[in-house]
Amino acid sequence: MNSIAILDFGSQYAQIIARRVREAQVYCELFPWDAPQEKILSIKPKGFILSGGPRSVYEENAPFIQKFILESGLPILGICYGMQALTHALGGKVDPSAEREYGQAEITPLIPGTMLDVLSKVWMSHGDKVTQLPEGFVALAKSGNSPYAAMGDMKRKYFGVQFHPEVHHTPNGSELLKHFAVDICGATPDWTPASIIEESVKRIREQVGKERVLAAVSGGVDSSVAAALVHKAIGDQLVCVFVDTGLLRANEGAQVADAFRNGLGAELITVEASEEFLGALKGQTDPEKKRKIVGEKFIRIFEREAKNVGQPKFLVQGTIYPDVVESSGPDRSKAAKIKSHHNVGGLPEDMQFELVEPLRYLFKDEVRLVGEALGLNQGLVWRQPFPGPGLTVRCLGECTPERVSRLRAADAILLEELSKAGFLGKGAQTSQAFMVLLPVRSVGVMGDQRTYQEAAAIRAVTTDDFMTADWARLPFELLAKVSSRIVNEVEGINRVVYDITSKPPATIEWE
């Protein structure tokens, strides 16, 4: 099998390493550093990448490299803490640095003709540094603060870099990861949309056999591609259910019905349940409770629909890798839980379905490429990501029918203006944009009258992977037009603000 195992020592960047390796068309998976040997070796890795992490290798109970990894004879690349853990395990020395090195740094390659020749500016983030190399290693690069910014043992194919090649702040860093995976480990770059589809179809058929399967479709990219993959695998065994929660964007129901009935030719049942959802959310303002309520309500409706179509045993969900990572699902027990995703952390414990999750190990950009390869409608594949709990998480405070309607109208104006200006869709600068309704009132003046109405925020970001994101630098004229239209056309909003926070520290969604 052509794969790389990435061992997570607690780095916030660990999943980005995985994404960079996938971009090199090599399959990889992320494991906690102390995952069982049989689990890590089950993907038959051709090499290991050790992530960074917040600890010091000499601390009590600090994460370490398991013995079987060093005994495997496979190539190893240690990044930041991973380099220090490798040094520590092999008899070298790691000490606290007099100065913490954080941010942009310059490195100087010490041996010509290595991959480090393509790097000069790199991103550092460490408080400790290697002060003595293990036996068999040579220094490959230095920086102003680190005599050993990179090291290597050519014979054993063990390498360490003190900087983070996976982040965008290290130009050409992804080339280094590709070189390690393909040239040093010998992995064949065959992880393509066609191979992903082939592998998924095989797994889905093995899992469900001749059973009927229910697919929850929300109109989002993930649930649509998941359903399309399952439809390709088992055809008429699939029944798609679209629940109109009353928490959708403008005209969403009609677009989804058209894509599934006419585009895919799949069986689609539409359930009108807006009163049920809004009724259950009455009086609720806590974001986690709102997510849980929506997640629970979804499943109960599916269970009800399942009885009407002969009780399928399986439920398809569009869970993707970032959902699993952010919810700290069972696959990533070491990560901090950020929030419950209704399709990972918000499911009721007594759920009566077995889940089919064909996208569980895919990043968002991979999902889109698979959607295109399956022939899904471009508009659906490149539409704005939309959270499972719908407008619930964008309507801060209580989700009353009036407030949700107000938010929907404002959001439609934003998307219309951004589309007209070329800021949405495939290849557009803005990856995601939406309105957030705030439970904050402010004084305004309209037609010489004092108003005391709600404020709304525009959120627009640019990102490749939805793991990190920057706020979009939208033209002031465009923002002014959106603001003017919302205040004039949407009753109940008299102030529009623009969110200029990146992720991290913020998440993309407000709740």
Residue pairs with C-beta under 8 A, 6 or more apart in sequence:
1 27
1 43
1 44
1 45
2 26
2 27
2 46
2 187
2 188
2 189
2 190
2 191
3 26
3 27
3 28
3 29
3 43
3 44
3 45
3 46
3 187
4 21
4 26
4 27
4 28
4 45
4 46
4 47
4 48
4 49
4 181
4 185
4 187
5 28
5 29
5 31
5 40
5 41
5 43
5 45
5 47
5 48
5 49
6 14
6 17
6 18
6 21
6 28
6 29
6 30
6 31
6 48
6 49
6 50
6 51
7 31
7 32
7 33
7 35
7 40
7 48
7 49
7 50
7 51
7 65
7 69
7 82
8 14
8 30
8 31
8 32
8 33
8 51
8 53
8 332
8 334
8 335
9 33
9 50
9 51
9 52
9 53
9 55
9 63
9 81
9 82
9 85
10 33
10 51
10 53
10 54
10 55
10 63
10 81
10 334
10 335
11 17
11 51
11 52
11 53
11 54
11 79
11 80
11 81
12 504
13 51
13 52
13 164
13 166
13 167
14 30
14 51
14 52
15 30
15 321
15 322
15 325
15 465
15 467
16 166
16 167
16 465
16 467
16 468
17 30
17 49
17 51
17 79
17 166
17 177
18 28
18 29
18 30
18 321
18 363
19 166
19 363
19 464
19 465
19 467
20 165
20 166
20 173
20 174
20 177
20 178
21 28
21 49
21 177
21 178
21 181
22 28
22 191
22 363
22 366
23 174
23 178
24 174
24 177
24 178
24 181
24 182
24 189
25 189
25 190
25 191
25 192
26 178
26 181
26 182
26 187
26 188
26 189
26 191
27 43
27 191
28 49
28 181
29 43
29 361
30 325
30 331
30 332
31 39
31 40
32 332
32 333
32 334
33 50
33 53
33 63
33 64
33 65
33 66
33 334
34 63
34 66
37 66
37 68
40 69
41 68
41 72
45 74
46 74
46 75
46 181
46 185
46 186
46 187
47 74
47 75
47 76
47 77
47 157
47 180
47 181
47 184
47 185
47 187
48 69
48 72
48 74
48 75
48 76
48 77
49 76
49 77
49 78
49 79
49 82
49 177
49 180
50 65
50 76
50 77
50 78
50 79
50 81
50 82
50 83
50 85
50 86
51 79
51 80
51 81
51 82
52 79
52 80
52 81
52 82
52 125
52 126
52 164
53 63
53 80
53 81
53 82
54 81
55 62
55 63
55 81
56 62
56 84
56 94
56 96
56 127
56 128
57 64
57 81
57 84
57 85
57 87
57 88
57 94
57 128
58 88
58 94
63 81
63 85
64 85
64 88
64 89
65 85
65 86
65 89
69 76
70 76
70 89
70 90
74 157
74 185
75 156
75 157
75 158
75 159
75 180
75 184
75 185
76 86
76 157
76 158
76 159
77 159
77 160
77 161
77 177
77 180
77 184
78 84
78 85
78 86
78 87
78 158
78 159
78 160
78 161
79 160
79 161
79 163
79 164
79 165
79 166
80 125
80 126
80 161
80 162
80 163
80 164
81 126
82 160
83 130
83 151
83 160
83 161
83 162
84 94
84 126
84 128
84 129
84 130
84 160
86 134
86 158
86 160
87 93
87 94
87 130
87 132
87 133
87 134
87 151
87 160
88 94
90 134
90 135
90 136
90 137
90 158
91 134
91 135
92 130
92 132
92 133
92 134
92 137
93 130
93 131
93 132
94 128
94 129
94 130
94 131
95 128
95 129
95 131
96 127
96 128
97 126
97 127
97 128
97 129
97 145
97 146
99 145
100 126
100 127
101 124
101 125
101 126
101 129
101 143
101 145
101 146
101 162
102 124
102 125
102 126
103 123
103 124
103 125
104 121
104 122
104 123
104 124
104 169
105 121
105 122
105 123
105 124
105 143
105 144
105 145
105 149
105 163
106 120
106 121
106 122
106 143
106 144
107 116
107 119
107 120
107 122
107 141
107 142
107 143
107 149
107 150
107 163
108 141
108 142
108 143
109 116
109 117
109 119
109 140
109 141
109 150
110 139
110 140
110 141
110 142
111 138
111 140
114 140
114 152
115 175
115 176
115 179
115 180
116 140
116 141
116 150
116 176
118 172
118 175
118 176
119 141
119 165
119 170
119 171
119 172
119 173
119 176
121 169
121 170
121 171
122 143
122 149
122 163
122 164
122 165
122 169
122 170
122 173
123 163
123 164
123 167
123 169
123 170
123 173
124 143
124 145
124 146
124 162
124 163
124 164
125 164
126 162
129 145
129 146
129 147
129 148
129 162
130 146
130 148
130 151
130 160
130 162
131 147
131 148
133 139
133 148
133 151
134 153
136 153
136 155
136 156
136 158
137 151
137 152
137 153
137 158
137 160
138 151
138 152
138 153
138 154
139 147
139 148
139 150
139 151
140 149
140 150
140 151
140 152
140 159
141 149
141 150
141 161
142 148
142 149
143 149
143 162
143 163
146 162
148 160
148 162
149 161
149 162
149 163
150 159
150 160
150 161
150 162
150 163
151 159
151 160
152 158
152 159
152 160
153 159
157 184
157 185
159 180
159 184
161 176
163 170
163 173
164 170
164 173
165 173
165 174
165 176
165 177
166 173
166 174
166 177
167 173
167 468
181 187
182 188
182 189
193 366
193 369
193 370
193 372
193 373
194 373
196 362
196 366
196 370
197 229
197 232
197 370
197 373
197 374
200 229
200 233
200 358
200 370
201 229
201 232
201 233
203 358
204 229
204 230
204 233
204 234
204 356
204 358
205 233
205 234
207 314
207 356
208 233
208 234
208 237
208 313
208 314
208 356
210 237
211 237
211 312
211 313
211 314
212 237
212 238
212 239
212 309
212 310
212 312
212 313
212 314
213 230
213 234
213 237
213 238
213 239
213 312
213 313
213 314
213 315
213 316
213 356
214 238
214 239
214 240
214 241
214 302
214 305
214 306
214 309
214 312
214 314
214 315
214 316
214 353
215 223
215 226
215 227
215 230
215 231
215 238
215 239
215 240
215 241
215 266
215 315
215 316
216 223
216 241
216 243
216 298
216 302
216 315
216 316
216 317
216 318
217 223
217 224
217 227
217 240
217 241
217 242
217 256
217 260
217 268
218 242
218 243
218 256
218 318
218 386
218 388
218 390
219 242
219 248
219 252
219 253
219 255
219 256
219 380
219 383
219 386
220 318
220 383
220 385
220 386
220 388
221 318
221 364
221 367
221 368
221 371
221 380
221 381
221 382
221 383
221 385
222 318
222 319
222 320
222 359
222 364
222 367
222 385
223 316
223 317
223 318
224 256
224 259
224 260
224 318
224 371
224 376
224 380
224 381
225 318
225 359
225 367
225 368
225 370
225 371
225 374
225 376
225 381
226 316
226 317
226 318
226 356
226 357
226 358
226 359
227 238
227 240
227 260
227 264
227 266
227 316
227 318
228 264
228 371
228 374
228 376
229 358
229 359
229 370
229 374
230 238
230 316
230 356
230 358
231 238
231 264
231 266
232 374
236 267
238 266
238 267
238 316
239 267
239 269
239 309
239 312
240 260
240 266
240 267
240 268
240 269
241 268
241 269
241 271
241 301
241 302
241 305
242 253
242 256
242 257
242 260
242 268
242 269
242 270
242 271
243 271
243 273
243 298
243 301
243 302
244 253
244 270
244 271
244 272
244 273
244 274
245 273
245 274
245 277
245 294
245 297
245 298
245 390
246 273
246 274
246 275
246 277
246 278
246 401
246 404
247 274
247 277
247 278
247 294
247 389
247 390
247 391
247 392
247 399
247 404
248 390
248 391
248 408
249 386
249 391
249 408
249 411
249 412
249 415
250 408
250 409
250 411
250 412
253 270
255 379
255 380
257 268
257 270
259 376
259 377
259 379
259 380
260 266
260 268
261 268
263 376
263 377
263 380
264 376
269 305
269 309
271 301
271 305
273 297
273 301
276 297
276 301
277 294
277 297
278 399
278 400
278 401
278 404
280 293
280 297
281 290
281 293
281 294
281 392
281 398
281 399
282 398
282 400
283 398
284 290
284 293
284 398
284 399
285 397
285 398
285 439
287 339
287 393
287 396
287 511
288 339
288 340
290 389
290 392
290 393
290 399
290 511
291 339
291 340
291 341
291 342
291 346
291 389
291 392
291 393
291 511
292 340
292 342
292 346
294 342
294 346
294 388
294 389
294 390
294 392
295 340
295 342
295 343
295 346
295 347
295 348
295 388
295 389
296 346
296 348
298 342
298 388
299 347
299 348
299 351
299 353
300 348
302 315
302 353
303 351
303 352
303 353
306 312
306 352
306 353
312 353
313 353
313 354
314 353
314 354
314 355
314 356
315 353
315 354
315 355
315 356
316 355
316 356
316 357
316 358
317 343
317 355
317 356
317 357
318 343
318 357
318 359
319 341
319 343
319 344
319 355
319 357
319 359
319 360
320 359
320 360
320 362
320 363
320 364
320 367
321 359
321 360
321 361
321 362
321 363
322 363
322 364
322 465
322 466
322 467
323 329
323 341
323 343
323 344
324 331
324 332
324 344
324 360
325 332
325 335
325 467
326 337
326 338
326 339
326 341
327 337
327 338
327 339
327 340
327 341
327 344
327 345
328 335
328 336
328 337
328 338
328 345
329 344
329 345
337 345
338 507
339 345
339 507
339 511
340 346
341 388
342 388
342 389
343 388
346 389
359 367
359 370
362 370
363 465
363 466
364 385
364 465
364 466
365 464
365 465
368 381
368 382
371 380
371 381
372 378
372 381
378 426
381 426
382 425
382 426
384 415
384 424
384 432
384 433
384 434
385 432
385 466
387 393
387 394
387 509
391 399
391 404
391 407
391 408
391 411
392 399
392 511
393 509
393 510
393 511
394 407
394 411
394 434
394 435
394 436
394 437
394 509
394 510
394 511
395 403
395 404
395 407
395 436
395 437
396 436
396 437
396 438
396 439
396 510
396 511
397 403
397 437
397 438
397 439
398 439
402 492
403 437
403 454
403 492
406 437
406 454
406 490
406 491
406 492
406 493
407 435
407 436
407 437
407 456
409 489
409 490
410 435
410 437
410 456
410 486
410 490
410 493
411 434
411 435
413 482
413 485
413 486
413 489
413 490
414 433
414 434
414 435
414 458
414 482
414 486
415 424
415 433
415 434
417 478
417 481
417 482
417 485
418 424
418 430
418 433
418 460
418 474
418 478
418 482
419 425
421 475
421 478
422 428
423 429
423 430
423 433
423 460
423 472
423 474
423 478
424 430
424 433
429 462
429 472
430 460
430 461
430 462
430 472
430 474
431 461
431 462
431 463
431 464
431 466
431 469
432 459
432 460
432 461
432 463
432 466
432 469
432 508
433 458
433 459
433 460
433 461
433 472
434 459
434 460
435 456
435 457
435 458
435 459
435 486
436 456
436 457
436 458
436 459
436 499
436 510
437 454
437 456
437 493
438 454
438 455
438 456
438 457
439 454
440 454
440 455
441 452
441 453
441 454
441 455
442 452
442 453
442 455
442 494
442 495
443 450
443 451
443 452
444 450
444 451
444 452
444 453
444 487
444 494
444 495
445 451
446 494
451 494
452 494
453 492
453 493
453 494
453 495
454 492
454 493
454 494
454 495
455 493
455 494
455 495
455 496
455 497
456 486
456 490
456 493
456 495
456 496
456 497
457 496
457 497
457 498
457 499
457 510
458 474
458 479
458 482
458 483
458 496
458 497
458 498
458 499
459 499
459 508
459 509
459 510
460 471
460 472
460 474
460 498
460 499
461 469
461 470
461 471
461 472
461 503
461 508
462 469
462 470
462 471
462 472
463 469
463 470
463 503
463 508
466 508
468 502
468 503
468 504
469 502
469 503
469 508
470 502
470 503
471 499
471 500
471 501
471 502
474 498
479 498
482 496
483 496
486 493
486 496
487 493
487 494
487 495
487 496
499 506
499 510
